[in-house]
Amino acid sequence: MATYQEFIQQNEDRDGVRFSWNLWPSSRLEATRLVVPVSCLFTPLKERPDLPPVQYEPVLCSRANCKAVLNPLCQVDFRAKIWACNFCFQRNPVSSHCMY
């Protein structure tokens, strides 16, 4: 059986997310006694060998002066088939080849 430290390390390696604490303080008093601030380090460009490569060109924002790329951090409305650009907040259509 793996130790708790090994469990945390495995999850960090898999997801690319590291927390300064593994538990939130349960009271306001505990929160004021924290020496290390509660924080999270997220690695959005972490390589994941278990994911298959995308077989189409990048989906760009439709605004002329933006041209940001659809990425995992964008909000996607699958029902309406639109995504919101994180930089200019333009609502863009999602192509049919992006929807599996």
TITI-29896 format. One record per residue: residue in one letter; y, z negated, x of N, C-alpha, C in turn. Coordinates in steps of 0.02 Angstrom, whole numbers, padded with zeros to 5 digits, always signed. Layout:
residues N
AYZXYZXYZX
...
//
This chain:
residues 100
M-00059+00000+00042+00000+00000+00000+00062+00000+00044
A+00111+00040+00026+00173+00046+00064+00218-00015+00052
T+00256-00032+00102+00304-00087+00095+00364-00062+00055
Y+00406-00109+00035+00466-00091-00003+00513-00049+00039
Q+00518-00065+00104+00561-00026+00149+00536+00046+00155
E+00470+00056+00159+00441+00123+00162+00453+00161+00097
F+00449+00125+00041+00462+00155-00025+00534+00181-00029
I+00581+00140-00007+00652+00160-00007+00662+00220+00038
Q+00632+00219+00097+00639+00274+00145+00610+00339+00117
Q+00553+00335+00083+00522+00395+00052+00567+00424-00001
N+00596+00382-00043+00642+00407-00095+00705+00437-00065
E+00730+00407-00012+00789+00433+00022+00774+00501+00053
D+00716+00508+00084+00696+00572+00114+00687+00626+00061
R+00660+00608+00004+00647+00656-00049+00711+00678-00085
D+00755+00631-00102+00813+00646-00144+00877+00659-00105
G+00883+00633-00045+00945+00639-00007+00998+00591-00031
V+00978+00535-00061+01026+00485-00086+01012+00419-00051
R+01064+00388-00023+01057+00323+00010+01107+00276-00020
F+01085+00217-00040+01128+00165-00068+01137+00109-00017
S+01195+00077-00018+01205+00020+00027+01166-00041+00001
W+01154-00044-00064+01114-00096-00095+01064-00063-00141
N+01006-00093-00148+00955-00066-00192+00957-00099-00261
L+00995-00152-00268+01003-00186-00332+01077-00197-00346
W+01098-00187-00409+01167-00201-00428+01175-00277-00436
P+01234-00304-00421+01245-00376-00433+01239-00390-00508
S+01207-00446-00524+01194-00461-00595+01251-00499-00628
S+01298-00524-00589+01355-00559-00619+01419-00543-00579
R+01474-00562-00608+01538-00552-00575+01543-00595-00512
L+01513-00654-00514+01514-00699-00456+01475-00668-00398
E+01416-00640-00412+01377-00607-00360+01414-00547-00332
A+01450-00511-00375+01487-00452-00352+01544-00473-00305
T+01576-00529-00317+01630-00552-00273+01604-00578-00207
R+01541-00597-00204+01511-00623-00142+01482-00569-00097
L+01483-00508-00119+01454-00454-00079+01495-00443-00016
V+01462-00437+00040+01495-00424+00104+01501-00349+00114
V+01448-00312+00098+01446-00239+00104+01464-00210+00036
P+01511-00163+00032+01529-00135-00034+01471-00094-00063
V+01465-00095-00129+01415-00056-00163+01436+00017-00158
S+01395+00058-00127+01413+00128-00117+01351+00171-00117
C+01362+00236-00118+01308+00285-00119+01327+00344-00075
L+01279+00367-00035+01289+00426+00006+01242+00480-00021
F+01271+00534-00045+01233+00588-00076+01237+00649-00030
T+01180+00680-00016+01177+00739+00026+01161+00799-00017
P+01212+00835-00042+01198+00890-00088+01165+00951-00056
L+01173+00960+00010+01143+01018+00043+01078+01001+00079
K+01045+00948+00058+00982+00929+00089+00929+00982+00075
E+00896+01004+00128+00844+01055+00120+00783+01024+00088
R+00755+01059+00039+00696+01036+00004+00644+01091+00008
P+00592+01083+00050+00542+01135+00058+00498+01146-00004
D+00498+01098-00050+00457+01105-00110+00489+01150-00163
L+00553+01168-00155+00587+01212-00203+00580+01285-00182
P+00563+01329-00229+00558+01400-00211+00627+01430-00201
P+00634+01482-00161+00699+01514-00151+00721+01551-00214
V+00785+01554-00224+00814+01590-00281+00811+01665-00266
Q+00790+01705-00315+00779+01776-00305+00836+01819-00333
Y+00897+01794-00337+00953+01833-00362+01016+01815-00324
E+01067+01856-00331+01131+01846-00297+01165+01783-00324
P+01209+01751-00285+01245+01693-00309+01287+01709-00371
V+01291+01661-00417+01331+01668-00478+01400+01640-00462
L+01451+01683-00466+01519+01664-00448+01561+01647-00510
C+01612+01606-00499+01660+01590-00551+01698+01654-00569
S+01714+01662-00632+01746+01723-00655+01821+01725-00645
R+01852+01669-00627+01924+01668-00615+01938+01707-00550
A+01989+01750-00551+02002+01796-00496+02018+01761-00430
N+02054+01706-00432+02073+01673-00369+02028+01614-00351
C+01972+01604-00385+01928+01547-00371+01864+01569-00334
K+01821+01604-00369+01758+01629-00343+01712+01575-00315
A+01712+01515-00344+01664+01463-00326+01594+01484-00348
V+01544+01453-00321+01474+01471-00334+01442+01418-00379
L+01402+01441-00426+01362+01396-00468+01315+01356-00422
N+01316+01290-00428+01276+01247-00385+01249+01188-00425
P+01206+01148-00396+01176+01092-00433+01226+01040-00457
L+01287+01039-00430+01336+00990-00450+01379+01013-00509
C+01372+01075-00530+01409+01102-00588+01378+01078-00653
Q+01420+01069-00703+01394+01052-00769+01374+01117-00804
V+01312+01118-00828+01286+01177-00863+01268+01157-00934
D+01291+01197-00981+01272+01188-01052+01220+01242-01066
F+01156+01222-01066+01102+01270-01075+01100+01298-01146
R+01123+01260-01194+01122+01284-01263+01173+01339-01273
A+01234+01330-01246+01286+01379-01253+01284+01432-01197
K+01242+01420-01146+01234+01465-01089+01299+01476-01052
I+01333+01419-01036+01395+01421-00997+01392+01367-00943
W+01430+01376-00890+01437+01325-00840+01510+01316-00822
A+01529+01255-00802+01598+01239-00787+01607+01236-00711
C+01657+01271-00687+01673+01271-00615+01701+01203-00596
N+01678+01175-00541+01702+01110-00518+01772+01112-00489
F+01796+01170-00469+01861+01175-00436+01917+01193-00485
C+01906+01243-00527+01960+01265-00572+01945+01249-00645
F+01886+01221-00659+01865+01201-00727+01859+01260-00775
Q+01853+01320-00749+01843+01380-00790+01772+01377-00819
R+01766+01394-00882+01699+01398-00914+01674+01469-00905
N+01615+01476-00875+01587+01541-00858+01520+01552-00893
P+01505+01614-00910+01439+01626-00940+01384+01622-00887
V+01326+01599-00907+01268+01597-00863+01227+01660-00877
S+01212+01697-00825+01173+01759-00832+01103+01743-00855
S+01072+01791-00888+01004+01781-00913+00953+01773-00857
H+00966+01801-00797+00919+01794-00743+00921+01724-00711
C+00973+01684-00727+00978+01616-00701+00938+01567-00745
M+00930+01584-00807+00895+01539-00854+00821+01552-00851
Y+00782+01502-00830+00711+01514-00826+00680+01505-00893
//
